[in-house]
Amino acid sequence: MAAKNSAAASDSYGDQEAGFAKLQGENFAYLMQKYSIILGRFTKKSKVDLDLSNFGGRVMHSSRRSARIFYDFKHRHFALEVLGRHGCTIQGVTYHPGSDPIKLDSQDLIEIAGKRIYFLLPKRSIFATFASQRTTPSEAQPSSVTAPDNYGVSADSTGTPDGHVSAAL
């Protein structure tokens, strides 16, 4: 089953969605469309942005609130805060609840509850796209925005979300 804003349902390059970052799993893609999201297991008492139990695997080891991925404005990068008692692994290093937030770089591998998820930043910001068109964001119409067609290593190593970045899915 695909995530609510998953790319799994659409392969058309005409369909474009905006997001600050992308979480890519084996059978799902999730675009971060806000500065902070919660990963975990959806229950009546616990609402999450990305329900890991939808994607098979060790559902019983997924905490209701496993982790929070957020943009750290002070340090100008994305970070992950471990919330669940089972912890998580980033690039082969295990982290537990209570540890300091971990800086995320594009293409980092996050492992939570048996799920392997890549954290991806856009290759360039929407402002770079506007500059290449010689127009400003205020002049552009939403339908005229041409966007990077994939996510990967960011041109800006800080991954600063100057604005939403569109990606053809």
C-alpha positions in Angstrom: 0.0 0.0 0.0 1.4 3.4 -0.9 1.8 6.4 1.4 -0.7 9.2 1.1 1.5 11.3 -1.1 3.5 8.4 -2.5 5.0 8.4 -6.0 4.1 4.7 -6.3 0.7 5.6 -7.8 2.1 7.8 -10.6 4.8 7.3 -13.1 3.9 10.2 -15.4 6.4 13.0 -15.8 3.5 15.4 -16.3 2.5 15.0 -12.6 4.6 17.1 -10.4 4.5 17.5 -6.6 6.4 19.9 -4.4 8.4 18.9 -1.4 11.4 19.9 0.7 12.9 16.4 0.7 12.0 12.9 -0.3 12.0 9.6 1.7 12.4 6.7 -0.7 11.8 3.1 0.4 11.6 -0.1 -1.5 7.9 0.2 -2.3 7.1 3.8 -1.5 8.2 7.4 -2.0 7.1 10.2 0.4 7.6 13.9 -0.3 8.2 16.0 2.8 5.8 18.9 2.3 6.3 20.5 5.7 9.3 21.2 7.9 8.7 18.5 10.4 7.2 15.0 10.0 6.7 12.0 12.3 7.4 8.5 11.2 5.8 5.6 13.1 2.7 3.5 13.3 -0.7 5.0 13.0 -3.2 4.2 15.8 -6.4 5.7 17.1 -4.3 7.6 19.7 -1.3 8.3 17.6 -1.4 10.1 14.2 1.8 10.0 12.1 2.8 11.6 8.8 4.4 8.4 7.4 2.9 5.2 8.6 5.6 2.6 8.5 3.2 -0.3 9.1 1.8 0.2 5.6 4.9 -1.2 4.1 5.2 -4.7 5.6 8.1 -5.9 7.7 8.4 -6.0 11.4 5.3 -3.9 12.2 5.4 -4.9 15.8 8.8 -3.3 16.3 7.6 0.0 14.9 6.8 2.5 17.6 3.8 4.7 17.4 6.2 7.6 17.1 9.5 6.1 15.9 11.3 9.3 14.7 10.8 12.9 13.7 12.6 14.4 10.6 12.7 18.1 10.7 14.5 21.1 9.3 16.8 22.7 11.9 16.7 26.4 11.1 19.5 27.2 13.6 22.0 24.8 12.0 20.5 25.1 8.5 20.1 21.4 7.8 17.6 18.5 8.1 17.9 16.3 11.2 16.3 13.2 12.7 15.3 12.9 16.3 14.8 9.4 17.6 11.5 9.0 19.5 10.9 5.3 19.6 12.4 3.0 22.2 13.7 0.6 19.5 15.9 3.4 18.1 17.1 3.6 14.5 20.2 3.3 12.3 21.6 6.0 10.1 24.4 5.1 7.7 25.2 2.0 9.9 25.3 3.9 13.2 22.6 3.0 15.8 21.0 5.8 17.7 18.6 5.6 20.7 16.0 7.9 22.2 17.4 10.8 24.1 20.4 11.2 21.7 21.0 14.6 20.1 19.2 15.0 16.7 21.3 13.5 13.9 22.2 15.7 10.9 20.8 14.1 7.7 22.6 14.4 4.3 21.2 13.6 1.0 21.3 9.8 0.2 21.6 8.9 3.9 20.2 5.4 4.6 17.8 5.4 7.6 16.7 2.0 9.0 13.7 2.0 11.3 11.6 -1.1 12.3 13.2 -3.2 9.5 12.4 -0.5 6.9 15.3 0.9 4.7 14.6 4.5 3.8 16.8 6.8 1.8 16.6 10.5 2.7 17.0 12.6 -0.5 17.3 16.3 -1.1 16.5 18.0 -4.4 19.5 18.5 -6.7 18.7 22.2 -6.9 16.4 24.7 -5.2 13.3 26.1 -6.9 15.2 29.4 -7.0 17.9 27.9 -9.2 15.1 26.8 -11.5 13.7 30.3 -11.6 17.1 31.8 -12.3 17.7 29.5 -15.2 14.4 30.7 -16.6 15.4 34.4 -16.0 12.3 35.0 -13.9 11.5 35.5 -10.2 9.3 33.4 -8.1 6.7 36.2 -7.9 6.6 36.4 -11.7 6.2 32.7 -12.3 2.9 31.0 -12.7 2.6 27.5 -11.1 2.1 25.8 -14.4 5.2 27.5 -15.9 7.6 26.1 -13.3 9.9 23.5 -14.8 11.4 21.4 -12.0 14.3 19.0 -11.4 13.2 15.5 -12.4 14.7 13.7 -9.5 16.3 13.9 -6.0 19.8 13.2 -5.1 22.9 15.1 -4.0 21.9 18.7 -3.3 23.7 21.5 -5.1 23.6 23.3 -1.7 25.3 21.0 0.8 23.2 22.5 3.6 20.0 21.3 2.0 18.4 24.7 2.8 14.7 24.6 1.9 14.6 28.1 0.4 11.2 27.1 -1.0 9.4 24.0 -2.1 11.1 22.2 -4.9 9.0 20.4 -7.5 10.0 17.0 -8.7 8.5 15.1 -11.6 7.5 11.7 -10.2 
